[in-house]
């Protein structure tokens, strides 16, 4: 039997670079090089693929037109033999069908991570083309079980973060208040999320409008880009909040932005886990979010929760937080403790490695 290093092929058909792709990157880079060699299979135009190439990770490119693309299937089938792949680890629908089927025909263990809480088309790919299904939260695990995926196949492995990067004690963080022209006395709320309708930016903007007469020092910083960008700008203008709300687009230095915040709010209407929430708590930022999906699991008692779409409840939470330094201090401490205990990316990678070794029938 092969002793290693074992070749782990991650596959990702999506072209973007969000939380899902960042997790894949962490899972590849965090592998123990004495036992594993990580590779990525992606499509031409993949932003993740560009990043892995730049970082020296073996990156393979195949056009995947659909989950039933015969040309892509045969290329992947041959690739598995050429690269001596020991485990296939798929992450999106299209590549899960293609690489899952190819892996099964090759007799290779197939893993599939479900990153989202959105409805699936059916349990077949999880039940028949996958040996292990990983989920980013217990809530996603429960959902897959409800659709008919065998419970014994599904393991929750929460997404972890780099706790050295998201450390409020870092001395090299940039003063983002100065960069964005935010006064020291301002109460700064932040949201870091793709500008999609389901992230609920509009609810937070409406809450700021309601709170301004009582708290004129209030500021909101929106980080990210996406399809709802213009609609959000239109709402800001409609409510006359151009001086209170800053849209700063996509940013790379997230730890420095979080360090500048007094509160982090994610009013999402659906969320499998919410990695941005973990990053915020790790940086000691009090968090307010919706009681939906994996969010209660992430925050526990270390955040304030409200019902989806309930703007008055969000307003009340923000008002309470601004009036109570003691509450803010407790949330900061509890959040940092929870992030460091449960959401270290090294824990995520080690748990995944253990499952790889189990699938391969070895202890390494």
C-alpha positions in Angstrom: 0.0 0.0 0.0 1.2 3.5 -0.8 2.6 5.3 2.2 2.4 8.9 0.9 2.5 11.6 0.2 -1.0 11.1 -1.0 -2.2 13.2 -3.9 -5.4 15.2 -3.0 -7.2 16.7 -6.0 -9.5 19.5 -5.1 -12.0 20.5 -7.8 -13.9 23.7 -8.2 -15.9 24.7 -11.3 -17.0 28.1 -10.1 -14.9 31.1 -11.4 -15.2 33.5 -8.5 -13.2 34.0 -5.3 -15.3 34.1 -2.2 -15.5 32.3 1.1 -15.8 28.9 -0.5 -12.7 29.4 -2.6 -10.8 30.8 0.3 -11.6 27.6 2.3 -10.3 25.5 -0.5 -7.1 27.4 -0.6 -6.6 27.1 3.1 -7.3 23.3 2.9 -4.6 22.9 0.2 -2.0 25.1 1.7 -2.5 23.7 5.2 -1.9 20.1 4.3 1.0 18.3 6.0 3.6 18.1 3.1 5.1 14.9 4.6 1.8 13.1 4.1 -0.1 15.0 1.4 0.3 16.8 -1.9 -2.5 19.2 -2.8 -3.6 19.9 -6.4 -6.4 22.0 -7.8 -8.6 21.3 -10.9 -10.5 24.4 -12.1 -11.9 26.0 -15.2 -10.2 28.5 -17.5 -10.8 32.0 -16.0 -10.9 30.8 -12.4 -9.7 33.4 -10.0 -8.9 30.7 -7.5 -6.8 29.0 -10.1 -4.8 32.2 -10.7 -4.1 32.4 -7.0 -3.0 28.8 -6.7 -0.7 29.1 -9.7 0.9 32.2 -8.2 1.5 30.4 -5.0 3.1 27.4 -6.7 0.3 24.9 -6.1 -0.1 22.4 -9.0 -3.1 23.8 -11.0 -4.9 21.9 -13.7 -7.3 23.6 -16.1 -10.3 21.8 -17.8 -13.4 23.5 -19.3 -16.5 22.0 -17.6 -19.5 23.1 -19.6 -22.0 21.2 -17.5 -22.2 18.3 -15.1 -22.8 16.1 -18.1 -19.9 17.3 -20.3 -18.5 14.1 -21.8 -15.3 15.8 -23.0 -14.6 17.1 -19.5 -15.4 13.8 -18.0 -12.9 11.9 -20.1 -10.2 14.5 -19.5 -10.7 14.2 -15.8 -10.8 10.4 -16.0 -7.4 10.4 -17.7 -6.0 13.2 -15.4 -6.7 11.0 -12.3 -4.5 8.3 -13.6 -1.8 10.7 -14.9 -1.5 12.6 -11.7 -1.8 9.4 -9.6 -4.7 11.0 -7.6 -5.5 9.2 -4.3 -8.5 11.3 -3.3 -10.9 13.5 -5.2 -12.4 16.4 -3.2 -15.2 18.3 -5.0 -16.7 21.6 -4.0 -19.4 22.7 -6.6 -22.2 20.9 -8.4 -20.6 20.7 -11.9 -17.3 19.4 -10.8 -18.9 17.1 -8.2 -20.8 15.3 -11.0 -17.8 15.1 -13.4 -15.0 14.4 -10.9 -17.2 12.3 -8.7 -18.2 10.0 -11.5 -14.6 9.8 -12.8 -13.3 9.0 -9.3 -15.9 6.3 -8.7 -14.9 4.6 -12.0 -11.3 4.8 -11.0 -12.0 3.4 -7.5 -10.8 6.5 -5.8 -12.4 7.8 -2.6 -14.5 10.9 -3.4 -15.2 13.7 -0.9 -17.7 16.5 -1.4 -17.9 19.7 0.7 -21.3 21.4 0.8 -20.5 25.1 1.5 -24.1 26.5 1.0 -27.5 26.2 2.6 -29.3 26.7 -0.7 -31.6 23.8 -1.9 -30.0 20.9 -3.8 -31.5 19.3 -6.9 -31.6 15.9 -5.2 -29.4 13.6 -3.1 -28.0 11.5 -6.0 -24.6 13.1 -6.3 -24.1 13.0 -2.5 -25.5 9.5 -2.0 -24.0 7.7 -5.1 -21.0 9.7 -6.3 -19.5 10.6 -2.9 -17.9 8.6 -0.1 -17.7 11.4 2.5 -19.8 14.6 2.6 -18.3 17.5 4.6 -20.4 20.4 5.6 -19.4 23.8 6.9 -21.9 23.7 9.7 -24.3 21.4 11.6 -27.2 23.3 10.0 -26.1 22.3 6.5 -25.6 18.7 7.8 -29.1 18.6 9.1 -30.5 20.0 5.8 -28.7 17.3 3.7 -30.0 14.6 6.0 -33.6 16.0 5.5 -33.2 15.6 1.7 -32.3 11.9 1.9 -28.5 11.9 2.0 -27.4 9.1 4.4 -26.5 10.7 7.8 -23.5 8.3 8.2 -21.8 9.9 5.2 -22.0 13.5 6.5 -19.5 15.1 8.8 -19.6 18.7 9.9 -16.2 20.4 9.6 -16.7 24.1 10.3 -14.6 26.5 8.3 -11.6 27.8 10.2 -9.6 31.0 9.8 -6.0 32.1 10.2 -5.9 33.2 13.8 -2.5 34.8 13.4 -3.8 37.0 10.6 -7.0 37.8 12.5 -5.3 38.9 15.7 -6.3 42.3 17.2 -2.9 42.4 19.0 -1.0 42.7 15.6 1.2 45.8 15.5 1.2 46.1 11.7 -2.5 46.8 11.2 -3.3 49.9 9.1 -5.3 52.8 10.6 -8.4 52.4 8.5 -10.3 55.2 10.3 -7.7 57.6 9.0 -7.6 56.1 5.6 -11.4 56.4 5.2 -11.8 59.7 7.0 -13.7 58.4 9.9 -13.6 60.5 13.1 -12.3 58.9 16.3 -15.6 59.7 18.1 -17.7 58.1 15.4 -19.5 54.8 16.1 -18.5 52.7 13.1 -20.6 49.8 11.9 -19.2 47.5 9.3 -20.5 44.7 7.0 -18.2 42.6 4.8 -20.1 40.5 2.3 -20.7 40.1 -1.4 -23.3 42.6 -2.5 -26.2 40.2 -3.0 -29.8 40.6 -2.1 -29.7 37.7 0.4 -27.0 39.4 2.4 -29.5 41.9 3.6 -27.6 45.2 3.2 -30.8 47.1 2.7 -32.0 46.2 6.2 -28.8 47.6 7.8 -29.0 50.8 5.8 -32.6 51.3 6.9 -31.6 50.7 10.5 -28.9 53.4 10.2 -31.5 55.8 8.9 -33.7 55.2 11.9 -30.9 55.6 14.4 -29.3 58.8 13.0 -31.5 61.3 14.9 -30.5 59.7 18.2 -26.9 58.9 17.2 -25.6 61.5 14.7 -22.0 60.1 15.1 -23.1 56.8 13.4 -21.2 55.6 10.3 -21.6 52.5 8.2 -18.8 51.0 6.1 -19.8 48.5 3.4 -17.0 46.3 2.1 -17.4 44.1 -1.0 -18.8 44.2 -4.5 -21.4 42.3 -6.4 -24.6 42.4 -8.4 -26.6 44.6 -6.0 -24.0 47.3 -5.9 -26.0 49.9 -7.8 -29.2 49.1 -6.0 -27.5 49.7 -2.7 -26.1 53.0 -3.9 -29.5 54.0 -5.0 -31.0 53.2 -1.6 -28.3 55.2 0.2 -29.0 58.2 -2.1 -32.8 57.8 -1.6 -32.5 57.9 2.2 -30.0 60.8 2.1 -27.2 58.8 3.7 -24.3 59.7 1.5 -22.4 61.3 4.4 -23.1 58.4 6.7 -22.5 55.3 4.5 -19.2 54.5 2.8 -19.0 51.9 0.1 -15.3 51.0 -0.2 -15.5 48.0 -2.6 -13.5 44.9 -2.4 -10.6 45.1 0.2 -7.7 42.8 0.9 -6.7 44.0 4.4 -9.8 42.8 6.2 -8.1 42.6 9.6 -7.3 46.3 9.5 -10.9 47.1 8.6 -12.3 45.0 11.4 -9.9 46.7 13.9 -11.6 50.0 12.9 -15.1 48.9 13.7 -17.3 49.3 16.8 -19.8 46.7 15.6 -20.1 44.1 12.8 -23.6 43.5 11.4 -24.6 40.7 8.9 -28.4 40.9 8.4 -28.3 37.9 6.0 -31.5 36.1 4.9 -29.6 32.8 4.5 -26.1 31.8 5.6 -24.5 28.3 5.8 -21.8 29.5 8.3 -20.7 33.1 7.9 -16.9 33.1 7.9 -16.9 36.9 8.1 -18.6 36.5 11.5 -15.8 34.3 12.7 -13.2 36.8 11.5 -15.0 39.7 13.2 -15.3 37.8 16.5 -11.6 36.8 16.3 -10.7 40.5 16.0 -12.7 41.4 19.0 -15.6 43.1 17.2 -19.1 42.8 18.8 -21.4 41.1 16.3 -25.1 41.4 15.5 -26.6 39.0 13.0 -29.7 37.1 12.0 -31.0 33.9 13.6 -30.7 31.9 10.5 -28.7 28.9 9.1 -25.3 28.3 10.7 -25.1 31.8 12.3 -26.4 30.8 15.8 -23.9 27.9 15.8 -21.0 30.3 15.0 -22.0 33.0 17.6 -23.5 31.0 20.5 -23.8 33.6 23.3 -21.0 35.7 21.8 -23.3 37.8 19.6 -26.7 39.4 19.4 -29.3 37.7 17.1 -32.5 38.9 15.5 -35.1 37.5 13.2 -34.6 37.8 9.5 -36.0 41.0 8.0 -36.8 42.4 11.5 -35.4 45.9 11.1 -36.9 47.2 14.5 -35.1 44.4 16.3 -31.8 45.3 14.6 -32.3 48.9 15.5 -32.9 47.9 19.2 -29.7 45.7 19.2 -27.6 48.5 17.8 -29.1 51.0 20.3 -28.4 48.7 23.2 -24.8 48.1 22.0 -24.1 51.8 21.6 -25.4 52.6 25.1 -23.7 49.7 26.9 -19.9 49.6 26.9 -20.2 46.7 29.3 -22.1 44.6 26.8 -19.7 45.5 24.0 -16.7 44.4 26.2 -18.4 41.1 27.1 -19.2 40.3 23.4 -15.6 41.2 22.4 -14.1 38.8 24.9 -16.6 36.0 24.4 -16.2 36.2 20.6 -12.4 36.1 20.7 -12.5 33.1 23.0 -15.1 31.2 20.9 -13.2 31.9 17.6 -9.9 30.7 19.0 -11.5 27.6 20.5 -13.6 26.4 17.6 -12.6 28.0 14.4 -8.8 27.7 14.0 -8.1 26.7 10.4 -5.4 24.3 11.6 -8.2 22.3 13.4 -10.2 22.3 10.2 -7.3 21.0 8.1 -6.3 18.4 10.7 -9.8 17.0 10.9 -10.0 16.8 7.1 -6.6 15.1 6.9 -7.8 12.5 9.4 -10.8 11.8 7.2 -8.5 11.4 4.2 -6.4 8.8 6.0 -9.6 7.0 7.1 -10.8 6.8 3.5 -7.4 5.5 2.4 -7.4 2.9 5.1 -4.2 4.1 6.7 -3.1 6.0 9.8 -0.4 7.9 7.9 
